[in-house]
């Protein structure tokens, strides 16, 4: 029993290195080795727990709330909702480029210092957005916020794991995971409440105030830490090339219908994306500490689970974007922002409630079977929404939303667990970094895709003389069928996942499964590298 606990603890202490860089070859040192019976918490452990959990909750709530705010921002700034989708995709795009690099900077320059810089950047972006009077300024602020949010998550988790050990570390990481899950779940409802009570700016003012409290708490109660053994080289060029690869892809996806799919601007975006991807591979082969260890791409289980994570993140973000617009549109359901946020609860809260129950279920019947079942249920839920008619009221959406929530709850946790279970212990950090980057990429690309499809169908049907209510329903239906197809692709990814060691279903595993909507945390199977 003691050896099993030791193994779980070793898995957990790897989390400080996964945020640092995806090619870490060593485990981050902690105060000293410990077991469940010999737990040690560094001075300031309580302060870092409160600061990191609170900031994580705020970042994830902010991320999931913004889609609810878009109609209000559109009305206030005179910017179309189709353009404002960049407030969502730009945030995710920047997060994908920064999430791993920010952790590396924390290891080199000091985790506390970089964490505080992330908080200060988050505060600045919140104030900038709240004071913005144009859609372009809101989008710019959200892009900055993407970098800040990724930095807070990466360095906050590293600070937390270094400040605690033994049972305290397990408890702290579990609480961090719970905070991440709760923030993602309640964000839409919180955003809806604040739009009705304070205006859309209220969310950002409150987030800035909470982040400021975290800055002060960190300054007074958290000790500095860094990885003295890590090479000081940081792959900034790799991060830039990630952004340069994704940006033209999202541009082409968002504007391809307007430009023409074979027009010079669209083809130019494709060429830039391909050349940037080639340059990224060339850079990663040469730098001392690459952003992505290309050797990991030979691991079929890791690749399949990462694609599954990308699909899951993409579809949930696409769903939140589409439904927040449809529910609030006067020609559709015409709900208030608060009502729309409340209407999202079957999907957001349902997902978080289901997820902690999944590890034991997966340990019983197999992880890939649960992932496949989850994506199949999700696909069915989206397919039902694909039959939406303008006559539907909210009650007609409840069962498919519950199905989507259950399906995503089933697939998210085991996919994340497979990513870190399919590699040796020294590569858990790398695998976690890849999966976290995939979440941001999935959110950015899928949101841009469904936003474009939805807008194009609405415009086409409206121009053809269809009532706006029917055009809106047709746009949502078409985008939902696309997401059903993406979810079915997740079933294929589950088939590609070979047998691998399963998490045992402990409290740690339940917290990791709940947090999998937003972040990869270690499980009791992490680092086994056992594939059959």
ChimeraX attribute file (.defattr): number of C-alpha atoms within 10 A of each C-alpha:
attribute: neighborCount
match mode: 1-to-1
recipient: residues
	/A:1	5
	/A:2	10
	/A:3	9
	/A:4	10
	/A:5	16
	/A:6	17
	/A:7	17
	/A:8	25
	/A:9	23
	/A:10	22
	/A:11	26
	/A:12	23
	/A:13	25
	/A:14	29
	/A:15	27
	/A:16	30
	/A:17	34
	/A:18	31
	/A:19	32
	/A:20	31
	/A:21	30
	/A:22	27
	/A:23	25
	/A:24	25
	/A:25	16
	/A:26	14
	/A:27	22
	/A:28	22
	/A:29	17
	/A:30	19
	/A:31	12
	/A:32	9
	/A:33	14
	/A:34	16
	/A:35	18
	/A:36	17
	/A:37	10
	/A:38	11
	/A:39	16
	/A:40	21
	/A:41	17
	/A:42	16
	/A:43	13
	/A:44	16
	/A:45	24
	/A:46	16
	/A:47	20
	/A:48	29
	/A:49	26
	/A:50	18
	/A:51	23
	/A:52	27
	/A:53	26
	/A:54	19
	/A:55	28
	/A:56	29
	/A:57	24
	/A:58	24
	/A:59	27
	/A:60	23
	/A:61	26
	/A:62	24
	/A:63	23
	/A:64	24
	/A:65	27
	/A:66	25
	/A:67	29
	/A:68	32
	/A:69	22
	/A:70	26
	/A:71	21
	/A:72	19
	/A:73	24
	/A:74	17
	/A:75	12
	/A:76	14
	/A:77	16
	/A:78	12
	/A:79	16
	/A:80	14
	/A:81	20
	/A:82	15
	/A:83	15
	/A:84	20
	/A:85	22
	/A:86	26
	/A:87	24
	/A:88	25
	/A:89	27
	/A:90	27
	/A:91	27
	/A:92	29
	/A:93	28
	/A:94	28
	/A:95	28
	/A:96	28
	/A:97	27
	/A:98	25
	/A:99	29
	/A:100	31
	/A:101	26
	/A:102	30
	/A:103	32
	/A:104	36
	/A:105	26
	/A:106	27
	/A:107	29
	/A:108	21
	/A:109	17
	/A:110	20
	/A:111	31
	/A:112	24
	/A:113	19
	/A:114	23
	/A:115	31
	/A:116	23
	/A:117	16
	/A:118	26
	/A:119	26
	/A:120	19
	/A:121	22
	/A:122	29
	/A:123	24
	/A:124	17
	/A:125	24
	/A:126	28
	/A:127	19
	/A:128	19
	/A:129	24
	/A:130	20
	/A:131	14
	/A:132	18
	/A:133	14
	/A:134	15
	/A:135	24
	/A:136	17
	/A:137	17
	/A:138	23
	/A:139	22
	/A:140	18
	/A:141	23
	/A:142	28
	/A:143	23
	/A:144	21
	/A:145	30
	/A:146	29
	/A:147	25
	/A:148	29
	/A:149	30
	/A:150	32
	/A:151	31
	/A:152	28
	/A:153	27
	/A:154	33
	/A:155	31
	/A:156	29
	/A:157	29
	/A:158	29
	/A:159	27
	/A:160	28
	/A:161	27
	/A:162	26
	/A:163	27
	/A:164	27
	/A:165	29
	/A:166	24
	/A:167	18
	/A:168	18
	/A:169	24
	/A:170	22
	/A:171	17
	/A:172	25
	/A:173	25
	/A:174	23
	/A:175	20
	/A:176	28
	/A:177	29
	/A:178	23
	/A:179	24
	/A:180	29
	/A:181	30
	/A:182	22
	/A:183	27
	/A:184	26
	/A:185	27
	/A:186	22
	/A:187	28
	/A:188	31
	/A:189	24
	/A:190	21
	/A:191	29
	/A:192	26
	/A:193	23
	/A:194	21
	/A:195	21
	/A:196	15
	/A:197	11
	/A:198	11
	/A:199	17
	/A:200	25
	/A:201	20
	/A:202	18
	/A:203	25
	/A:204	23
	/A:205	19
	/A:206	16
	/A:207	20
	/A:208	23
	/A:209	14
	/A:210	17
	/A:211	26
	/A:212	18
	/A:213	16
	/A:214	24
	/A:215	21
	/A:216	13
	/A:217	17
	/A:218	23
	/A:219	16
	/A:220	11
	/A:221	15
	/A:222	22
	/A:223	20
	/A:224	16
	/A:225	19
	/A:226	22
	/A:227	21
	/A:228	13
	/A:229	12
	/A:230	19
	/A:231	13
	/A:232	15
	/A:233	13
	/A:234	21
	/A:235	21
	/A:236	16
	/A:237	16
	/A:238	24
	/A:239	23
	/A:240	15
	/A:241	21
	/A:242	23
	/A:243	22
	/A:244	20
	/A:245	25
	/A:246	23
	/A:247	21
	/A:248	22
	/A:249	22
	/A:250	24
	/A:251	17
	/A:252	23
	/A:253	24
	/A:254	25
	/A:255	16
	/A:256	19
	/A:257	16
	/A:258	13
	/A:259	13
	/A:260	13
	/A:261	14
	/A:262	11
	/A:263	12
	/A:264	11
	/A:265	17
	/A:266	22
	/A:267	16
	/A:268	14
	/A:269	21
	/A:270	19
	/A:271	15
	/A:272	17
	/A:273	23
	/A:274	17
	/A:275	14
	/A:276	21
	/A:277	19
	/A:278	13
	/A:279	16
	/A:280	22
	/A:281	16
	/A:282	12
	/A:283	18
	/A:284	18
	/A:285	14
	/A:286	9
	/A:287	14
	/A:288	14
	/A:289	21
	/A:290	25
	/A:291	29
	/A:292	25
	/A:293	19
	/A:294	13
	/A:295	9
	/A:296	18
	/A:297	12
	/A:298	9
	/A:299	14
	/A:300	17
	/A:301	28
	/A:302	28
	/A:303	22
	/A:304	23
	/A:305	29
	/A:306	25
	/A:307	21
	/A:308	34
	/A:309	30
	/A:310	26
	/A:311	28
	/A:312	32
	/A:313	25
	/A:314	27
	/A:315	28
	/A:316	23
	/A:317	25
	/A:318	26
	/A:319	23
	/A:320	21
	/A:321	23
	/A:322	20
	/A:323	19
	/A:324	25
	/A:325	24
	/A:326	20
	/A:327	23
	/A:328	22
	/A:329	16
	/A:330	13
	/A:331	16
	/A:332	21
	/A:333	18
	/A:334	14
	/A:335	19
	/A:336	18
	/A:337	28
	/A:338	20
	/A:339	16
	/A:340	25
	/A:341	28
	/A:342	18
	/A:343	22
	/A:344	25
	/A:345	20
	/A:346	20
	/A:347	24
	/A:348	30
	/A:349	17
	/A:350	20
	/A:351	26
	/A:352	25
	/A:353	17
	/A:354	18
	/A:355	29
	/A:356	26
	/A:357	19
	/A:358	24
	/A:359	30
	/A:360	18
	/A:361	16
	/A:362	22
	/A:363	16
	/A:364	13
	/A:365	11
	/A:366	17
	/A:367	30
	/A:368	26
	/A:369	18
	/A:370	27
	/A:371	31
	/A:372	26
	/A:373	19
	/A:374	29
	/A:375	32
	/A:376	24
	/A:377	26
	/A:378	34
	/A:379	30
	/A:380	21
	/A:381	26
	/A:382	27
	/A:383	20
	/A:384	20
	/A:385	23
	/A:386	21
	/A:387	15
	/A:388	21
	/A:389	18
	/A:390	16
	/A:391	12
	/A:392	13
	/A:393	13
	/A:394	12
	/A:395	8
	/A:396	14
	/A:397	18
	/A:398	16
	/A:399	15
	/A:400	21
	/A:401	25
	/A:402	21
	/A:403	24
	/A:404	30
	/A:405	27
	/A:406	24
	/A:407	28
	/A:408	33
	/A:409	32
	/A:410	31
	/A:411	35
	/A:412	32
	/A:413	33
	/A:414	35
	/A:415	33
	/A:416	30
	/A:417	31
	/A:418	33
	/A:419	32
	/A:420	33
	/A:421	31
	/A:422	31
	/A:423	24
	/A:424	14
	/A:425	21
	/A:426	19
	/A:427	27
	/A:428	30
	/A:429	29
	/A:430	27
	/A:431	30
	/A:432	30
	/A:433	29
	/A:434	28
	/A:435	26
	/A:436	27
	/A:437	24
	/A:438	22
	/A:439	28
	/A:440	28
	/A:441	26
	/A:442	27
	/A:443	27
	/A:444	31
	/A:445	28
	/A:446	27
	/A:447	30
	/A:448	28
	/A:449	20
	/A:450	28
	/A:451	24
	/A:452	22
	/A:453	21
	/A:454	23
	/A:455	19
	/A:456	15
	/A:457	20
	/A:458	24
	/A:459	16
	/A:460	13
	/A:461	17
	/A:462	16
	/A:463	12
	/A:464	10
	/A:465	9
	/A:466	15
	/A:467	14
	/A:468	18
	/A:469	19
	/A:470	19
	/A:471	26
	/A:472	26
	/A:473	24
	/A:474	22
	/A:475	26
	/A:476	29
	/A:477	22
	/A:478	21
	/A:479	25
	/A:480	28
	/A:481	21
	/A:482	21
	/A:483	28
	/A:484	25
	/A:485	16
	/A:486	22
	/A:487	30
	/A:488	21
	/A:489	19
	/A:490	29
	/A:491	25
	/A:492	17
	/A:493	26
	/A:494	27
	/A:495	16
	/A:496	16
	/A:497	27
	/A:498	19
	/A:499	17
	/A:500	22
	/A:501	23
	/A:502	26
	/A:503	24
	/A:504	18
	/A:505	22
	/A:506	15
	/A:507	16
	/A:508	25
	/A:509	28
	/A:510	25
	/A:511	30
	/A:512	33
	/A:513	35
	/A:514	31
	/A:515	29
	/A:516	32
	/A:517	29
	/A:518	20
	/A:519	23
	/A:520	29
	/A:521	30
	/A:522	32
	/A:523	32
	/A:524	28
	/A:525	24
	/A:526	33
	/A:527	28
	/A:528	20
	/A:529	20
	/A:530	16
	/A:531	16
	/A:532	9
